[in-house]
C-alpha cells in the first residue's frame, strides 16, 4: 500500500475522532442521550433508519453514525498498519491503543443508552474517547515521520534526562485526571455550582457541598494543571535547546492549557446565554483534546529520546 494513502487514512480517522468528541459533548450539553430511545443500534434511531425530526434525535443519531463510521476506519487502519507497517513497533502500539479504546468507549456508550447514564461512568466514557483520539493522533504523527524517513529514537540527538521524562509523564497523567473531573462536572450538571469567575460564588473558598464542591475541585485542579504545565514548558524550552520539537511542544502545551482555562471562564460567564454556553463548551472540548494530544506526543518523544539515558 502506498505510504501517502495510509497517511491520509490516518489523518481522516484522527479528524473523525475529533468529530466523535465534539458530537459527544453536544449530546451531553443538549441532553440528547435518549434522543433515539433506550435501544441501541448504530444505524437505527427509535427502530428507524431515518430518525424522528426532533433536535435530540438528530443529534444522538449523528453521534451514533459518526462513531460507527470512525469505528470502521479505526479497524481498517489497524489492519493496514498490521499488514504493512508492523516493523515499526510505535505505529502498531498507537493503532492498538486507538482500536481498543474506540471499541471500549462504543460499548460504554451503548450500555449508557440501554442501562441508563451514570455520571461517573459517562465521565470515563469521555476519557476513553480521548485516549482513542490520542491513539489516532500519535499514529498519524508516527506514519508521517515514517514517510519522511525519520527514525525513533533519532540517532543524532542527545537523550533527555530521566527527571524531565518522568515529569512529562506525570503531567500527562495528571491532565487526564483533570479531564475526568471536568467530564464529571459536565455529566452531573455541576457547572452552576460556582457562579462567577475567577471567584466561586464571590468567595475564594466557598461553602463546599454538592455541585459547588464538584465545580470548585475542578477549578482548583485546572489551576494546578496550568502551573505544572507552565513549569514543564519552562524546562522544555530553556533546558532542551538541542531538541526543537520538545521546545515547540512545551510552548504549545502552555498555550493550549491557558486557552483551556480561559474557555472554562467563558463557559461559566456564558451560563445564562444558551448559544454562547454551547459554543464555549465545544471550544473547551477542542482545547482539552488538543492539550491532551500534545502532552501524549511529548510523553512519547521524551520516552524515545530518553532511551539509553543512564541518569
N, C-alpha and C positions, 0 to 999 in steps of 0.2 A: 504493500500500500504506500502511495506517495506521502512523503512527510507533510507537505502542505495541507493535504486533505485531512490527515489525522489532527494536525494543529487546529485547523478551522473547526473541526468537530468538537474539540475540547473547548475552544473559545465560545462556541454556540451553547454548549452544555453549561458552561460556567455562567453565561448570561441568563440562561434559562433558570438556573438555580437562584439567581438574584430575584427573578420574577416570582419564584416559589416563595421566597422570604417576604417579598412585598405583598403578594396575594394573601399569605397567611396573616400578616399584620392587618391587612384590610378586612379580612374575615373577622378577626378579633375586635377591631375597633368599631365595626358596624354591627356586631352581634349577629353575624350571619352563619354561625356554626351549624345551625339546624335548618339552614335555608333549603336543603334538599331532603329534609326529613331525617328519620333516625336509622334508615338503612343506608348501607354504603356499597356503592359500585362506582368505579371511577367514571364511567361514561354515562351513568344514569343519574337523574335527579328526580326524586319522588317517583321512581319507576319509569321515567320517560327520558328519551334521548334529547328532547327539547324541553328545557326547564320552564317552569311557570314564570310568567313575566312579572316577577317581583324583584326588587333590588337585592334582597337577601339570597334568593335562589340563584340569580345570575352571578353574584359574587362568589358564592360557595361552589357553583358549577364550574366557573372559570378556574377556581383554585384546584379543583379536582382534575380538570382537563390538563392544565399546565403541569401539575405534579405528575400526571400519568405520562405525558409526553417526555418530560425531563427524566423520569424513571427509566423509560425505554432508551433514551440517549445515553444515560449513565451506564446501563447494562451493555449496550453496543460498544461504547468507549472502552469499558473494561475488557471485553472480549478482544478488541483490536489491539489494545496495549499488551495483553497477554500473548497474542499471536505474533506481533511484530516488534515489540519493544521490551520484552521481558528481561533482556540482558541488562537493562537499566533498572536496578532494584528500586530506586526512588520513584520512578513512574509507576511501577507495579504497586508499591505501597500506597501512593496517592490515589490510584484508581480503585484499590481495595477499600480504602477509607471512604471514598465517595460512594461506592456501591453499597457498603454495609450501612452507613448512616442514612443514605437515601431511603432504603427499604425499612430501616428501623423507624424512621420518622413517619413513613407512609402507614405502617402498621399501627403506630400510636395514634395517628390522625383518624384512622378507621375505627379504632377502639373508642376514641373520644366521641365519635358520631353515634356509634351503636350503644355504648355503655354510659354516655354522659361525660361531661367535661369536668375534670378535677383540676383546679388551678396549678397545683404543684406538678402534676403530670404534664399538663399542657405547656408549662414553662420548660420542662425537659424536652418536649416535642420541638419547641423552637430552638433549644440548644443543640439538639441533634441535627436539625435542619442547617444550623450554622456550621456544624462540623462537616456536613456533606458539602456545603458551599466551599469551605476551606479546602476540602479534598480536591474539588474540581479546579479551584484556583491554583493550587500548588501543582496539580497535574498539567495545567495549561502552561505554567511557567517552566516546568521541567521539560516539557516537549519543545517549547520554544528554545530553551538552552541547548537541547539536543540538536535541534535543526541548525543551530549556529556553531555546532562543534565544540561547545563549552563543556569542560569536564567538571565532575563533582566528586571530591572537593577539588578546587582549582590547584594546580601544581605550582603556580607562580606566586601565590600569596602566602604570607606567614600566617600561622594559626592564631585564632583569637584566644584570650585567656579563659581558663576554666571558670573563673569567678564571673566574668561577663556572660559567658554561655549559660551558666546556671541562673543568673539574674534575669536574662531574657526569658527563659522558660518559666520562671516563677511569675513574671509579669503577665505572660500569655495565659497561664493557668488562672491567675487572679482575675484577669479580664473576663474569662469565661464565667467565673463565679458572679461577677458584677452583671454580666449579661443575663444570667439566670435570675438574679434578684430583680432586674428590670422587667424580665418577662413575667415574673410572679406578680409584680406590681400591676402590669397590664391585664393579666388574666384574673386578678382579684378585683380589678377596677379600683385600685387604691390610689390612683394618681391625684384624686381630690383630697387625700389626707393631709397634704401640705399645700396650703394656699399661699400664693406669693412666691417670689424668688429674689434674692438668694435665701432670705429667711423663710422659715417654715411656720406659717400661721403667725407671722410677725415676731417670732422668737428664735433665738439662736438654738436652744434646745427646747422643743415643745413638749407638751404632755404626751408621753409615749404610750399609746394604746391603739388597738385596731388598725385602721388604714393609715393613720398618722405614723404609727411605728414602722409599718412596712415602707411607706414612702420616704420617711426620714432615713431609714437604714440604707435605702438605695442612694439617696443624695450623699450620705457620708461615704459610702463605698465608691461612688463615682468620683468624688473629690480626691479620695486617696489614690484612685487609679490614675487621675490626672497627675498627681505628684510623682508617683513611681514611674510613670511613662516619661515625664519630664526629666527625671534623674537618669533613666536609662538612655534617653535621647542625647543627653549631655555627654555621657560616656561613649555612646556610639559615634558621636560627631567629633569629639575632641581627642579621644583615645584610639581611634581607628582610622586615622587619616590615610593609611595604606590600603583600606578596603572601601572603595567609593560606595558600593551598594549598601554596606552596613550603615554608612553615614546617611545616605538618602532615605533608607527605610526608617531610621531613627527619627529623622525630621518629619516624615510622613505620619509616623505613629503619633507624634506630638500634635501635629496639625489636626489630624482626624479626631484625636481624643478631646482636644479643646473645642473643636466644632461640635462634637457629640454633646459636650456639656452645655454649649450654647443652644443646641437644638432641644435639649431637655428643658432649658429655661423657657424656650418658645412654647414647648408643649404645655408647660404649667400656665404660662401667661395667656395662652390662647384657649384656655379651658372652656370659656363661655362663648366661643366662636366655633361652631361645629366644623365648618370647612377648613379654617386655619388650623384647628386642632388635628384634623385628619392629615393635612399636608405635613404638619410638624411631626406627627407620628411616623409617617412614611419616610421622611427625611432622616429621622432618628434611626430608623431601621437600616437605611442605606449606610449611614455613617458608622453605626455599630458593626455592620458586616465588613465595611472597608477596614476599620481599625483591627478587627479580629483577623482578617485576612493578612494584613501587613505584619501583625505580630506572629502569625503562623509562619509566614515567609521568613521573617527574621530568625525565628526559632530554628527552622530547617537550615538556614545558611550558617548560623553560628555553630550548629552541630556538625555540619560538613566541613567548615573551616577549622573546627576545633579538633579534627582527627589528628592524632599524633601529638597532641598537646600534653606535656608532662607536668605542668604546674598544678 
